[in-house]
């Protein structure tokens, strides 16, 4: 937070007047009533109002009281507020005697921030279940401390007329609360009650057509929420409208219902998220430490990945092949009511746990409009529980976990977006970064603020591309950013890259994929480099046209040098090799043993189809659709297939995850790591040859070694390899700072052991904490690299301010 004092300094007379401009997340979080109450306490006159930059305050009174006002403004700000800066200007006194809350003003420049959506607060929750309260069991109860923000706002300043709540005229009782500065609903923009606010609506379908409908405005024996709960308890699948879109829900303990949801959703193996009513239920399903409990119960309410307890009653198809579950607590009043009713509809003693997965078909964006939900989800769900409060911007659930001593986001969306990441340097001009192809996010920036967009998903269809475009337009409007330069990934076929190259923005900067990964870590931590960067993932377009994925870089924000990488191997069939890990296993074994790998006494060699392999071998020999790759993700695939875990996958990374789960099932042993070799062809970077590693692993396999031990030893070998390379580079460069990023570092076992090993050897290790290490963090890195290059061209600096 920065405070700046300007204007003519008045003498310390008995009365002064000051104008304070406060920026940050200060709208829609109870900031104006807080200021009003503070001024009343200190006997100050003046006003407070929202404007397009944040909150404007003028206060008048004794100099000592004004100093105290500024101190308490920072010390006692509302819990949801985030003050970025306070600018103070001296004004001549007006001899006013009262303090008022003024009407919002819209200026030319917009710098105000928008709060993320916030989970239901304790005060609203008490009212929700209080039969004496006028909002008893009302699914849209909220106040200035909780409720929808980002998903309903259409423009700033954040006033009701600028949200989708503008169509609901407040009744007298709600209007009285809304206009009372002493009330916690003062200017709570979504404020409403059963008489004047949104209503829920239940539709049940058969073969995609509505068969029964019930509104919360109707008087029925059971409410729509109670009827939904009863249907879920009987095995139904229902679409439930939340804050940022629709969920698909079913009973997580009902194996038949869960399997039916998988079949209808065309989601073969990816885990489903679960919603549990309270922390106690979460602790019965998973091991939950104090920090994880705090994450679960935070106002952000993300999905938290937790280790599953043995004997958990959750249906096996919820998270097949995983030792973890993704749990979240209810974050809307509707969720609280639904879980409460669901518990009552179940037999005594049965845990109330719901699958709450994104409302979409696999690879599509989450449905958030009622008409599209009917169209897209009718083939999956048996009905839908909707409401008439419009969602303006779709926003999927965030996914996070605790790893290596801190939070690691795997998907940054609801509850975190659109809170900006404050940079340690000034952007030389407004920028747009378009991100990558998988797990896409975009990033817009100006000044010192980088606004990383909500999770878009994989840009593989028109629906997702439309979501990407609409998100960029919305952020540009909200934060008044007109980009003068655009950064993009070097891969020519990415839709995000094509968007950048087809845009009207003339200044375009391509950023190498793995440089962007490392730069995202630097940008988060306020570093400019240089650092030793380890970027490990499945796919990233290299500067030589190959597919990179295990890169040891010497990097700063402006540039990078590739010091080492996994030795290239062919990727037979391109994307087909990603979907069929057996191809990579055959390639690596052929590279290690030649054609005699077919005679190895291991199950993989015995089950390999010789005729298919001969076709692939001919493709490789002729260079037909066999790009070269240095991907660590593909090495994980190869080892998983060699150990017999998986020959084909239904989603990228599945084989690697199962290999990690297998390795995590056993403690480390005293066996030495598998060997590797370093090659230096010509003057290029070092190449890491894993043929010795694979030879030793196959030897262990042929001797009947336990597969879990082999998987663990493989992980340990990578840890030793990365640490050896960092020590070698430190001897040459003197650098002890290491940045780790890329999708492979979602592997908790690998990440924590690499961090521990590096720290034990005197390295300072930096990880992604505020953006994901996967491609969801690329856009922040692209923005930082583009800013550094532009700054270098114009002679300015991106060195962090001290």
C-alpha positions in Angstrom: 0.0 0.0 0.0 1.3 3.4 -0.9 0.4 6.8 0.7 1.2 10.0 -1.1 0.7 13.5 0.3 0.4 16.5 -2.1 -0.9 20.0 -2.2 0.0 23.0 -0.1 0.8 22.0 3.5 -1.4 23.9 5.9 -0.1 24.9 9.3 -1.2 22.7 12.2 -4.2 25.0 13.0 -7.2 23.8 14.9 -9.1 22.9 11.7 -7.9 21.3 8.4 -9.5 19.7 5.3 -8.0 16.8 3.3 -9.0 15.0 0.2 -8.2 11.3 0.2 -8.2 9.2 -3.0 -8.3 5.5 -2.1 -7.6 2.8 -4.7 -7.9 -1.0 -4.5 -10.8 -3.3 -3.8 -12.8 -0.7 -2.0 -16.2 -0.9 -3.7 -18.9 -3.4 -2.8 -17.0 -4.4 0.4 -18.6 -2.1 3.0 -15.9 0.6 2.7 -18.1 3.7 2.5 -20.2 2.8 5.6 -16.9 2.0 7.4 -15.5 5.5 6.4 -18.8 7.1 7.5 -18.7 5.4 10.9 -15.0 6.3 11.4 -15.7 9.9 10.6 -18.6 10.0 13.0 -16.4 8.4 15.7 -13.8 11.1 15.3 -16.2 14.0 14.9 -15.1 14.8 11.4 -17.1 16.5 8.6 -17.1 15.9 4.9 -18.2 13.1 2.5 -17.3 9.8 1.0 -18.3 8.5 -2.4 -17.4 5.9 -5.1 -15.8 7.1 -8.3 -14.3 5.4 -11.3 -10.9 5.3 -9.5 -12.0 3.9 -6.2 -13.3 5.8 -3.2 -13.0 9.6 -2.8 -13.1 11.1 0.7 -13.0 14.6 2.0 -12.6 15.0 5.7 -12.5 18.2 7.8 -11.6 18.6 11.5 -8.7 19.0 13.9 -5.3 18.0 12.5 -4.8 15.4 15.2 -8.2 13.8 14.3 -7.3 13.7 10.6 -4.0 12.0 11.3 -5.9 9.4 13.4 -8.5 9.0 10.7 -5.8 8.1 8.1 -4.2 5.6 10.6 -7.5 3.9 11.3 -8.5 3.9 7.7 -5.7 1.4 7.1 -5.8 -0.5 10.4 -9.5 -1.1 10.6 -10.6 -1.5 6.9 -13.3 -4.0 6.2 -12.1 -7.6 5.9 -12.8 -7.8 2.2 -11.2 -4.5 1.3 -7.7 -4.4 -0.2 -6.3 -0.9 -0.2 -3.6 -0.3 -2.9 -2.9 3.3 -2.3 -4.0 6.4 -0.5 -3.3 9.9 -2.0 -3.8 12.8 0.4 -4.3 16.4 -0.8 -4.6 19.5 1.5 -7.7 21.7 0.9 -9.0 24.9 2.5 -11.6 24.2 5.2 -15.3 24.7 4.4 -16.5 24.9 8.0 -18.8 21.9 7.4 -20.4 20.2 10.4 -21.7 16.9 9.1 -20.3 13.9 7.3 -22.4 12.3 4.4 -22.2 9.5 1.9 -22.4 11.1 -1.6 -23.6 9.7 -4.9 -21.2 7.8 -7.0 -19.4 9.6 -9.8 -18.1 8.3 -13.1 -14.9 9.9 -14.3 -13.0 9.5 -17.5 -10.2 7.3 -16.1 -11.2 4.1 -14.4 -8.8 2.6 -11.9 -11.2 1.0 -9.4 -10.9 -2.6 -8.6 -13.7 -5.2 -8.5 -14.1 -7.7 -5.7 -14.2 -11.4 -6.4 -17.4 -13.2 -5.5 -17.5 -13.9 -1.8 -18.9 -16.9 0.2 -21.9 -16.4 2.5 -20.8 -14.7 5.7 -21.6 -16.0 9.2 -24.1 -13.2 9.9 -26.1 -14.0 6.8 -25.9 -17.7 7.5 -27.4 -17.2 10.9 -30.3 -15.3 9.4 -30.8 -17.9 6.7 -31.6 -20.6 9.2 -33.5 -18.3 11.7 -37.3 -18.9 11.4 -37.9 -15.4 12.9 -35.9 -13.6 10.2 -37.6 -12.2 7.2 -35.0 -13.8 4.9 -35.4 -17.3 6.5 -34.4 -19.9 3.9 -34.1 -17.2 1.2 -31.5 -18.5 -1.3 -30.2 -15.0 -2.2 -29.4 -13.5 1.2 -26.3 -11.4 1.2 -24.7 -8.2 2.6 -21.7 -6.0 2.1 -19.5 -8.8 3.5 -20.6 -11.5 1.1 -22.4 -12.5 -2.1 -21.9 -12.1 -5.8 -19.6 -9.4 -7.2 -17.6 -10.2 -10.3 -20.2 -12.4 -11.9 -23.0 -9.8 -11.8 -21.1 -6.6 -12.5 -21.5 -5.1 -15.9 -19.6 -1.8 -15.5 -18.1 0.4 -12.9 -18.6 2.2 -10.5 -20.0 -0.8 -8.7 -23.6 0.4 -8.2 -26.8 -1.6 -8.5 -27.6 0.0 -11.9 -24.4 -1.4 -13.2 -25.2 -5.0 -12.2 -27.7 -7.7 -13.3 -29.6 -6.9 -10.0 -30.9 -3.7 -11.6 -34.1 -5.4 -12.8 -35.2 -6.1 -9.2 -36.8 -3.1 -7.5 -36.1 -3.2 -3.8 -39.1 -3.3 -1.4 -39.4 -0.6 1.3 -37.7 -2.8 3.9 -34.7 -3.6 1.6 -34.5 0.0 0.5 -34.4 1.2 4.1 -31.4 -1.2 4.8 -29.7 -0.2 1.6 -29.8 3.5 2.5 -28.9 3.2 6.2 -25.1 3.7 6.7 -25.4 1.9 10.1 -26.8 -1.2 8.4 -24.4 -4.0 7.1 -26.5 -4.0 3.9 -25.8 -0.3 3.2 -25.2 -0.2 -0.5 -25.0 -4.0 -0.7 -25.8 -4.0 -4.5 -27.3 -7.5 -4.6 -29.5 -6.8 -1.6 -32.9 -8.4 -1.8 -35.5 -10.5 0.0 -38.2 -13.0 -0.9 -40.7 -10.2 -1.7 -38.6 -8.2 -4.2 -35.6 -10.3 -5.2 -34.7 -13.2 -7.4 -36.6 -16.5 -7.3 -35.6 -20.1 -7.9 -37.2 -22.4 -10.5 -37.2 -26.1 -10.9 -37.6 -27.9 -14.2 -37.6 -31.7 -14.6 -36.9 -33.2 -18.0 -37.5 -36.4 -20.0 -35.4 -36.8 -23.1 -34.6 -33.1 -23.0 -38.2 -31.8 -22.7 -39.6 -30.1 -19.5 -42.1 -32.4 -17.8 -42.6 -30.6 -14.5 -41.8 -27.1 -13.2 -42.1 -25.5 -9.8 -41.2 -21.9 -8.8 -40.3 -20.8 -5.3 -43.1 -18.2 -5.6 -45.6 -21.1 -5.6 -47.0 -22.5 -2.4 -46.2 -26.2 -2.3 -45.7 -28.7 0.4 -42.0 -29.1 -0.5 -39.9 -26.2 -1.7 -38.0 -26.6 -5.0 -34.7 -27.0 -3.1 -36.3 -29.8 -0.9 -37.6 -31.5 -4.0 -34.1 -31.3 -5.7 -32.6 -32.8 -2.5 -35.1 -35.7 -2.6 -34.4 -36.4 -6.2 -30.6 -36.4 -5.6 -31.1 -38.8 -2.7 -32.9 -41.1 -5.2 -30.0 -41.1 -7.7 -31.0 -38.2 -10.0 -28.5 -36.0 -11.8 -29.5 -32.3 -11.7 -28.0 -29.0 -13.1 -27.7 -26.4 -10.3 -27.2 -22.8 -11.1 -24.5 -21.2 -8.9 -22.6 -17.9 -8.8 -20.7 -18.2 -12.0 -22.4 -21.0 -13.9 -24.1 -24.4 -13.6 -22.9 -27.4 -11.7 -23.9 -31.0 -12.4 -24.8 -32.6 -9.1 -25.5 -36.1 -7.9 -25.0 -38.2 -4.7 -21.3 -38.8 -4.4 -21.9 -42.0 -2.5 -24.2 -43.5 -5.1 -21.9 -45.4 -7.4 -24.6 -45.9 -10.1 -25.4 -42.2 -10.2 -21.7 -41.2 -10.4 -21.1 -43.7 -13.2 -24.1 -42.5 -15.1 -22.9 -38.9 -14.8 -19.5 -39.9 -16.2 -21.1 -41.7 -19.2 -23.5 -38.8 -20.0 -20.9 -36.1 -19.6 -18.3 -38.0 -21.7 -15.8 -37.7 -18.9 -14.1 -41.0 -18.6 -11.6 -40.5 -15.8 -11.0 -36.9 -14.7 -11.9 -36.5 -11.0 -15.2 -34.8 -10.0 -15.3 -32.1 -7.4 -17.3 -32.7 -4.2 -19.3 -30.3 -2.0 -19.7 -31.2 1.7 -21.8 -29.3 4.2 -19.1 -28.5 6.8 -15.6 -29.0 7.9 -16.5 -32.0 10.0 -17.7 -33.9 7.0 -14.6 -33.0 5.1 -12.5 -34.4 8.0 -14.4 -37.7 7.8 -13.5 -38.1 4.2 -9.9 -36.7 4.1 -6.9 -35.8 6.2 -7.3 -32.0 6.8 -4.6 -30.0 8.6 -5.1 -26.5 10.1 -3.9 -24.6 7.0 -6.1 -26.7 4.7 -9.1 -26.1 7.0 -8.5 -22.4 6.7 -8.4 -22.6 2.9 -11.7 -24.6 2.9 -13.4 -22.1 5.1 -11.9 -18.9 3.5 -14.3 -16.4 1.9 -12.8 -17.6 -1.5 -14.2 -21.1 -1.0 -12.0 -22.9 -3.5 -12.0 -26.6 -4.3 -9.1 -27.9 -2.1 -7.3 -31.1 -3.0 -6.9 -33.3 0.1 -5.6 -36.7 0.8 -8.4 -39.2 1.0 -8.8 -41.3 4.2 -8.7 -45.1 3.9 -12.1 -46.6 3.8 -13.8 -43.4 2.5 -17.4 -44.2 1.4 -17.1 -42.0 -1.7 -18.0 -43.9 -4.9 -14.8 -45.1 -6.6 -15.7 -43.4 -9.9 -15.5 -40.0 -8.3 -11.7 -39.9 -8.6 -10.5 -43.2 -10.2 -6.8 -43.7 -9.7 -6.4 -40.8 -7.3 -5.5 -40.8 -3.6 -6.9 -37.3 -3.3 -10.4 -35.7 -3.4 -11.3 -32.2 -4.4 -13.6 -30.8 -1.7 -15.3 -27.5 -1.3 -17.8 -26.1 1.3 -21.0 -24.4 0.3 -20.4 -20.8 -0.9 -23.9 -19.6 -1.7 -27.1 -19.6 0.4 -28.7 -21.9 -2.1 -25.8 -24.4 -1.6 -26.3 -24.2 2.2 -30.0 -24.9 1.9 -29.5 -27.7 -0.6 -26.9 -29.5 1.5 -29.1 -29.1 4.6 -32.2 -30.5 2.7 -30.1 -33.3 1.1 -28.9 -34.4 4.6 -32.5 -34.6 5.7 -33.5 -36.6 2.6 -30.9 -39.3 3.2 -31.1 -42.3 5.5 -29.8 -41.7 9.0 -26.0 -42.0 9.2 -25.3 -41.5 5.5 -22.9 -38.6 4.8 -24.4 -35.8 2.7 -21.8 -35.3 -0.1 -22.6 -34.1 -3.5 -20.7 -34.3 -6.7 -20.5 -30.7 -8.0 -18.8 -30.7 -11.3 -18.8 -28.0 -14.0 -22.0 -27.9 -16.0 -20.6 -28.8 -19.4 -19.7 -31.5 -21.8 -16.0 -32.4 -21.6 -13.8 -29.7 -23.3 -16.7 -27.1 -23.4 -16.9 -24.0 -21.2 -19.2 -24.0 -18.2 -22.8 -23.2 -19.1 -24.0 -20.0 -17.4 -27.1 -18.8 -19.3 -30.4 -20.5 -18.6 -31.2 -21.1 -22.3 -27.8 -22.6 -23.1 -28.0 -24.8 -19.9 -31.3 -26.2 -21.2 -29.8 -26.9 -24.6 -26.4 -28.2 -23.5 -27.2 -30.0 -20.3 -30.5 -31.7 -21.1 -28.7 -34.8 -22.4 -26.8 -35.0 -19.1 -29.1 -33.9 -16.3 -32.6 -35.0 -15.3 -33.6 -31.4 -14.7 -32.3 -28.0 -13.6 -32.6 -25.8 -10.5 -32.2 -22.3 -11.9 -33.0 -18.7 -10.8 -33.7 -15.4 -12.5 -30.7 -13.5 -11.3 -28.6 -13.2 -14.5 -24.9 -14.2 -14.5 -23.1 -11.6 -16.5 -19.7 -13.3 -16.6 -19.2 -17.1 -16.3 -16.6 -18.1 -13.7 -15.7 -21.7 -12.8 -14.6 -22.9 -9.4 -11.0 -22.4 -8.4 -8.9 -25.4 -7.5 -6.0 -25.1 -5.0 -4.0 -27.1 -2.5 -1.2 -26.7 0.0 2.2 -27.9 -1.2 5.8 -27.1 -0.2 4.8 -24.9 2.6 2.2 -22.7 0.8 -0.8 -22.5 -1.4 -0.5 -23.7 -5.0 -3.4 -22.7 -7.3 -4.2 -25.2 -10.1 -7.1 -23.2 -11.4 -7.5 -19.6 -10.6 -11.1 -18.4 -11.0 -14.1 -17.8 -8.7 -13.1 -16.2 -5.4 -9.7 -15.0 -6.8 -10.6 -13.2 -10.0 -10.6 -10.3 -10.8 -8.2 -9.4 -8.0 -5.1 -8.1 -9.6 -1.5 -9.1 -9.1 0.5 -6.1 -8.2 3.8 -5.9 -10.1 7.1 -4.6 -8.8 7.5 -2.4 -11.8 5.5 0.0 -14.0 4.2 -1.4 -17.3 5.6 0.8 -20.1 2.2 0.8 -21.8 -1.2 -1.0 -21.5 -0.7 -4.7 -22.5 -2.7 -7.8 -23.3 -1.3 -11.3 -23.0 -3.3 -14.1 -24.6 -2.0 -17.1 -22.8 -1.7 -20.6 -24.2 -3.9 -23.3 -25.7 -4.6 -25.5 -22.6 -6.1 -24.2 -19.4 -6.2 -20.8 -21.0 -6.3 -17.5 -19.2 -5.6 -14.0 -20.6 -4.0 -11.1 -18.8 -4.5 -7.4 -19.1 -2.3 -4.9 -17.5 -1.6 -1.2 -16.9 0.4 0.7 -14.4 1.5 -1.8 -11.8 -1.5 -4.1 -12.0 -1.9 -7.3 -13.9 -5.4 -8.6 -14.2 -5.2 -12.4 -14.9 -8.6 -13.5 -16.3 -10.7 -16.3 -15.0 -10.2 -19.9 -16.2 -11.3 -20.2 -19.8 -10.3 -23.8 -20.4 -8.8 -25.5 -23.5 -9.2 -23.4 -26.6 -10.3 -26.3 -28.8 -13.8 -25.2 -30.0 -15.8 -22.1 -30.9 -17.6 -22.0 -27.6 -14.4 -21.7 -25.6 -13.0 -19.2 -28.1 -16.1 -17.1 -27.7 -15.7 -17.2 -23.9 -12.1 -16.1 -24.3 -13.1 -13.1 -26.5 -16.0 -12.0 -24.3 -13.8 -12.2 -21.2 -11.2 -9.9 -22.7 -13.8 -7.4 -23.7 -15.3 -7.4 -20.2 -12.0 -6.9 -18.5 -11.0 -4.1 -20.9 -14.3 -2.3 -20.1 -14.2 -2.9 -16.3 -10.6 -1.7 -15.9 -10.4 0.8 -18.7 -7.5 -0.9 -20.4 -7.0 -0.3 -24.1 -3.9 -2.5 -24.9 -1.2 -0.9 -27.1 0.8 -4.2 -27.4 -0.2 -7.9 -27.3 1.9 -10.8 -26.2 1.3 -14.4 -27.4 2.7 -17.9 -27.5 5.0 -18.8 -30.4 3.0 -21.8 -31.4 1.4 -20.8 -34.8 -1.7 -23.0 -34.5 -2.9 -21.9 -31.1 -6.2 -20.1 -31.3 -4.9 -17.6 -28.7 -2.0 -16.8 -30.9 -4.2 -16.4 -34.0 -6.4 -14.1 -32.0 -3.3 -11.9 -31.2 -2.1 -11.9 -34.7 -5.5 -11.1 -36.1 -6.2 -8.3 -33.7 -6.0 -4.6 -34.4 -3.1 -4.2 -32.0 -0.1 -3.4 -34.2 2.6 -4.0 -31.7 2.9 -7.8 -31.2 5.4 -9.7 -29.2 5.9 -13.5 -29.4 7.0 -15.1 -26.1 8.5 -18.5 -25.9 6.3 -20.9 -23.8 8.8 -21.9 -21.1 10.3 -18.5 -20.8 6.8 -17.3 -20.0 6.5 -20.1 -17.3 9.6 -18.9 -15.5 8.7 -15.2 -16.0 5.3 -15.9 -14.3 7.2 -16.9 -11.1 9.5 -13.8 -11.3 6.5 -11.5 -11.8 4.7 -13.0 -8.8 7.6 -12.6 -6.5 8.7 -9.2 -7.6 12.0 -10.5 -9.2 13.6 -9.4 -12.4 16.3 -12.2 -12.5 18.5 -13.7 -13.6 17.5 -17.0 -12.1 18.0 -20.7 -12.9 14.7 -21.7 -14.4 13.4 -25.2 -14.6 10.4 -25.4 -16.8 8.8 -28.8 -17.1 5.6 -29.7 -18.9 4.0 -31.7 -21.7 4.1 -29.3 -24.7 5.6 -26.0 -25.5 6.7 -24.6 -28.9 10.5 -24.1 -29.0 12.5 -21.5 -30.8 13.8 -24.3 -33.1 10.4 -25.5 -34.0 10.6 -28.6 -31.7 8.3 -29.4 -28.9 10.1 -28.4 -25.7 9.1 -29.6 -22.2 12.1 -30.2 -19.9 14.1 -27.0 -20.0 16.9 -25.7 -17.8 17.1 -21.9 -18.5 19.2 -19.0 -17.4 16.4 -16.4 -17.5 15.4 -12.9 -16.5 12.3 -11.1 -17.5 13.7 -9.8 -20.8 15.4 -12.9 -22.2 16.6 -16.5 -21.6 19.4 -18.9 -22.5 18.7 -22.6 -22.9 21.4 -24.3 -20.9 20.1 -27.9 -20.9 17.2 -30.0 -21.9 16.0 -33.5 -22.2 17.5 -35.1 -25.3 15.1 -35.0 -28.2 13.1 -38.0 -29.2 10.5 -38.3 -31.9 6.8 -37.9 -31.1 5.2 -40.3 -33.5 1.8 -39.1 -34.7 2.1 -35.8 -32.9 -1.0 -35.4 -30.7 -1.8 -39.1 -31.1 1.3 -39.9 -29.0 0.0 -37.7 -26.2 -3.2 -39.7 -26.2 -1.4 -43.1 -26.4 1.5 -43.2 -24.0 2.6 -46.7 -25.3 4.0 -44.8 -28.3 6.4 -42.9 -26.1 7.3 -46.0 -24.2 8.2 -47.8 -27.5 10.2 -44.7 -28.7 12.2 -44.5 -25.6 12.9 -48.2 -25.4 13.9 -48.3 -29.1 16.2 -45.3 -28.5 17.8 -47.2 -25.5 17.9 -50.8 -26.8 17.3 -50.6 -30.6 15.0 -53.1 -32.1 16.0 -55.7 -29.5 13.7 -53.9 -27.0 11.0 -56.1 -28.6 12.6 -59.2 -26.9 12.8 -57.7 -23.4 11.3 -59.8 -20.7 8.8 -57.2 -19.6 5.0 -57.2 -20.0 5.1 -54.0 -22.2 7.3 -55.7 -24.9 5.1 -58.8 -24.9 1.8 -57.0 -25.4 3.1 -54.4 -28.0 1.5 -54.9 -31.4 4.5 -55.5 -33.7 2.7 -54.5 -36.9 1.6 -51.2 -35.5 5.1 -50.5 -34.2 6.6 -51.3 -37.6 4.4 -48.6 -39.1 5.5 -46.1 -36.5 9.1 -47.0 -36.9 8.8 -46.3 -40.6 7.1 -42.9 -39.9 10.0 -42.1 -37.6 12.6 -43.1 -40.1 11.0 -41.0 -42.8 10.3 -38.0 -40.5 6.5 -38.2 -41.3 4.4 -36.5 -38.6 7.1 -37.1 -36.0 8.2 -33.8 -34.5 11.0 -33.9 -32.0 10.3 -33.4 -28.3 12.2 -32.8 -25.1 9.0 -33.0 -23.0 9.3 -34.4 -19.5 5.6 -35.0 -19.6 6.1 -37.5 -22.4 8.9 -39.2 -20.4 6.4 -39.7 -17.6 4.0 -41.2 -20.1 6.6 -43.6 -21.3 7.6 -44.8 -17.8 3.9 -45.2 -16.9 3.3 -47.4 -20.0 6.5 -49.4 -19.4 5.3 -50.1 -15.8 1.9 -51.2 -17.2 -0.1 -48.4 -15.7 -1.7 -47.0 -18.9 -1.3 -47.4 -22.7 -4.0 -44.8 -23.5 -5.3 -41.8 -21.7 -8.6 -39.9 -21.8 -7.0 -36.5 -20.7 -3.6 -35.0 -20.9 -1.4 -35.9 -17.9 -3.5 -38.9 -16.8 -0.7 -41.4 -17.0 1.7 -39.1 -15.2 -0.8 -38.6 -12.4 -1.3 -42.3 -12.0 2.5 -42.8 -11.9 2.7 -40.1 -9.1 -0.1 -41.8 -7.2 1.7 -45.2 -7.4 5.0 -43.7 -6.3 3.3 -41.8 -3.4 1.9 -45.1 -2.1 5.3 -46.2 -0.7 7.9 -44.3 1.4 11.3 -43.5 0.0 14.0 -46.2 0.3 17.8 -46.2 0.5 18.2 -47.3 -3.1 20.4 -45.0 -5.2 18.7 -43.0 -7.9 18.8 -44.2 -11.5 21.7 -42.8 -13.6 21.6 -40.4 -16.5 24.1 -39.0 -18.9 24.9 -35.5 -20.1 25.8 -34.9 -23.7 27.0 -31.7 -25.4 26.7 -31.9 -29.2 28.6 -29.0 -30.7 28.1 -25.6 -29.0 24.5 -26.2 -28.1 23.0 -26.7 -24.7 23.6 -29.8 -22.6 21.3 -32.7 -23.5 20.0 -35.0 -20.7 20.2 -38.7 -21.9 17.9 -40.9 -19.9 18.9 -44.1 -21.6 20.9 -45.2 -18.5 17.8 -44.5 -16.4 15.6 -46.6 -18.5 18.1 -49.4 -18.7 18.3 -49.6 -14.9 14.5 -49.3 -14.5 13.9 -52.2 -17.0 16.6 -54.3 -15.2 14.7 -53.7 -11.9 11.4 -54.6 -13.7 12.8 -57.8 -15.1 14.1 -58.8 -11.7 10.5 -58.6 -10.4 10.9 -55.3 -8.6 7.8 -53.8 -7.0 6.3 -51.3 -9.4 5.5 -48.7 -6.7 9.2 -48.8 -5.7 10.3 -48.4 -9.3 7.9 -45.4 -9.7 9.3 -43.9 -6.5 12.9 -44.4 -7.7 12.1 -42.8 -11.0 10.8 -39.7 -9.2 13.9 -39.6 -7.0 16.1 -39.8 -10.1 14.5 -36.7 -11.5 15.1 -34.9 -8.2 18.8 -35.7 -8.2 19.1 -34.8 -11.9 17.5 -31.3 -11.4 19.7 -30.6 -8.3 22.9 -31.8 -10.1 22.2 -29.5 -13.0 21.4 -26.5 -10.7 24.7 -27.1 -8.9 26.6 -27.3 -12.2 25.0 -24.0 -13.3 25.7 -22.3 -10.0 29.4 -23.1 -10.3 29.5 -21.3 -13.7 27.1 -18.4 -13.0 27.2 -17.9 -9.3 23.4 -18.0 -9.2 21.5 -19.6 -6.2 18.0 -18.5 -7.2 15.9 -21.2 -8.8 12.4 -20.8 -10.3 10.2 -23.9 -10.9 7.2 -23.8 -13.2 5.3 -25.9 -15.7 2.5 -28.5 -15.5 4.9 -31.3 -14.4 5.3 -29.4 -11.1 1.7 -30.1 -10.3 3.2 -33.4 -9.3 3.3 -32.9 -5.5 5.8 -35.7 -4.8 8.3 -34.4 -7.4 7.8 -30.7 -6.5 8.3 -31.1 -2.7 11.3 -33.4 -3.1 13.0 -31.0 -5.6 12.3 -28.0 -3.3 13.7 -29.9 -0.3 16.8 -31.1 -2.2 17.6 -27.7 -3.6 17.1 -25.9 -0.3 19.3 -28.5 1.4 22.0 -27.5 -1.1 21.8 -23.8 -0.4 19.4 -22.7 -3.2 16.6 -20.2 -2.8 13.6 -21.7 -4.5 10.6 -19.8 -6.0 7.3 -21.3 -7.0 4.0 -20.2 -8.6 1.7 -19.3 -5.7 -0.8 -16.7 -7.1 -1.2 -18.2 -10.6 -1.1 -21.9 -11.6 2.2 -23.5 -12.6 0.4 -25.1 -15.5 -0.6 -23.1 -18.6 -3.1 -21.1 -16.6 -0.1 -19.0 -15.4 1.3 -18.4 -18.9 -0.5 -15.1 -19.6 1.1 -13.4 -16.5 4.5 -14.5 -17.7 3.9 -13.3 -21.2 2.8 -9.9 -19.9 6.0 -9.6 -17.8 8.3 -10.6 -20.7 6.6 -8.2 -23.1 6.8 -5.4 -20.6 10.5 -6.0 -20.0 11.3 -6.0 -23.7 9.3 -2.8 -24.3 11.0 -1.2 -21.3 14.4 -2.2 -22.6 13.6 -0.7 -26.0 12.6 2.6 -24.6 15.4 2.7 -22.0 13.2 2.4 -18.9 13.6 -0.4 -16.3 11.5 -3.3 -15.0 13.8 -3.7 -12.0 11.6 -4.0 -8.9 11.3 -0.8 -6.9 13.1 -1.0 -3.5 
